[in-house]
Structures are given as structure tokens and as C-alpha cells.
Amino acid sequence: MTKKELAQLSIDALKKLYPDAVCSLEAEKPYELLMATRLSAQCTDARVNIVTEVLFKKFPTLESIADADVTEIEQCIKSCGLYKTKARDLKNMANELIERYNGVVPDTIEELITLSGVGRKTANLIVGDVYGKPSVVVDTHCIRITNRIGLVNETDPVKIEFALKKILPPEQSGDFCHRIVHHGRALCTARSPKCADCPLNSFCKYAKAQSKS
């Protein structure tokens, strides 16, 4: 079986299991999703959604975040962890968006990664969810599960991103990554994955190895 065939089997199985391929971060504006994704580093999406509700109520515009005292931002996001670095990034990001892009979140990965605190994972999420472009969001779930299935044999996020871009249909890549996150939380957990209950177990490399052992 080729990697592309294995990828399509995975796409089809996950689509049946999780028909709604949606990002679990809640945001009304593009810059809010950008900032929420920055806050999600080493923090659960559920916690981020609680924090951003408070943050964007206190600072309802990009300009208000840019003008805010960084300590005020810190107080809003303290429960997210790494809050001092994240607060600084949010303020800098707001200023950069205003000064360089007239307040509009850019639509290319190359431009997005020039913003404070924005890496390729965040940039891919934005171009996919906001602008509907092909994207591959490589988070911890994606790294773990794509390796287990056998789609990749790599732990470097950037190498995984480009490897997956070669085998995933572009129009389905973003949804695949959202479904991978749902699967990582529901069945293919980091510890004690529920392989017996997983509809991918007939072709998943990890599940096959577990059944033999």
C-alpha cells in the first residue's frame, strides 16, 4: 500500500468517526483565532476558550490590545501558562498587524510567521480556517498519530508538515488535521490508546503491532 492510499484510508475512516471537522478554539475574528492559537501552546483549548472570552471582552479591538499595558494582558491570560511571554507576543502581534498589514491578518504562511509568536503550526491553521487554503497543522496529536498510522516516520514538525503535504489531498488536508486532534483526545491518546475500539486498526501500523504482541 502506498502512503497516499494509506492517507486516503485514514481520511475516510476519520471522516466517518468525526463528520464535523472544526477547530475547537473559539474566535469571532481572524486576529482572535491567531491570538487564541498562540495562547494554546502548552495549554488546553478548553482553557484558552475561557481565557479569550475574558481577554477579548476587556480588549474588544486590535487597537485596544496594541495599546494595552502588557501587565493587564498578563492578568487576563495568567492561567494559560507562559503568560509573560504570551502577553508580550499578543501586544507585539497586535502592533505588527496594525503597522504592517493595516489590521488585516495576512493570508500566507510566509507573512504570518514574521509575526511575534507565530510559527508554522499557527500559520497553517490561519490560512486553512480563515482563508480556506490547503493547510497541514502539525501539533502533538498529529505528530503522534501520523507516526502510529505509518504515514510518517519523523518527529520534526516541519518535516512532518511537508511529508503530509505530499500524500494528503490538498482540499482535505485541513479537515484531516482537525479530525486527528479529535481522534487524539477520544481514542488515540498518548497513553493507553484504545486500539481495539479504533476504526483505523485494520491498517494502522501501531495497532497491528499491538495486536501481534
Residue, then its C-alpha position, 0 to 999 in steps of 0.5 A: m500500500t502506498k502512503k497516499e492510499l494509506a492517507q486516503l484510508s485514514i481520511d475516510a475512516l476519520k471522516k466517518l468517526y468525526p463528520d464535523a471537522v472544526c477547530s475547537l478554539e473559539a474566535e469571532k475574528p481572524y486576529e482572535l483565532l491567531m491570538a487564541t492559537r498562540l495562547s494554546a501552546q502548552c495549554t488546553d483549548a478548553r482553557v484558552n476558550i475561557v481565557t479569550e472570552v475574558l481577554f477579548k471582552k476587556f480588549p474588544t479591538l486590535e487597537s485596544i490590545a496594541d495599546a494595552d499595558v502588557t501587565e493587564i494582558e498578563q492578568c487576563i491570560k495568567s492561567c494559560g501558562l507562559y503568560k509573560t511571554k504570551a502577553r508580550d507576543l499578543k501586544n507585539m502581534a497586535n502592533e505588527l498587524i496594525e503597522r504592517y498589514n493595516g489590521v488585516v491578518p495576512d493570508t500566507i504562511e510566509e507573512l504570518i510567521t514574521l509575526s511575534g509568536v507565530g510559527r508554522k503550526t499557527a500559520n497553517l491553521i490561519v490560512g486553512d480556517v480563515y482563508g480556506k487554503p490547503s493547510v497541514v497543522v502539525d501539533t502533538h496529536c498529529i505528530r503522534i498519530t501520523n507516526r502510529i498510522g505509518l504515514v510518517n516516520e519523523t518527529d520534526p514538525v516541519k518535516i512532518e508538515f511537508a511529508l503530509k503535504k505530499i500524500l494528503p489531498p490538498e482540499q482535505s488536508g485541513d479537515f484531516c488535521h482537525r479530525i486527528v486532534h479529535h481522534g487524539r483526545a477520544l481514542c488515540t491518546a498518548r497513553s493507553p490508546k484504545c486500539a481495539d475500539c479504533p476504526l483505523n486498526s485494520f491498517c494502522k501500523y501501531a495497532k497491528a503491532q499491538s495486536k501481534s504482541 
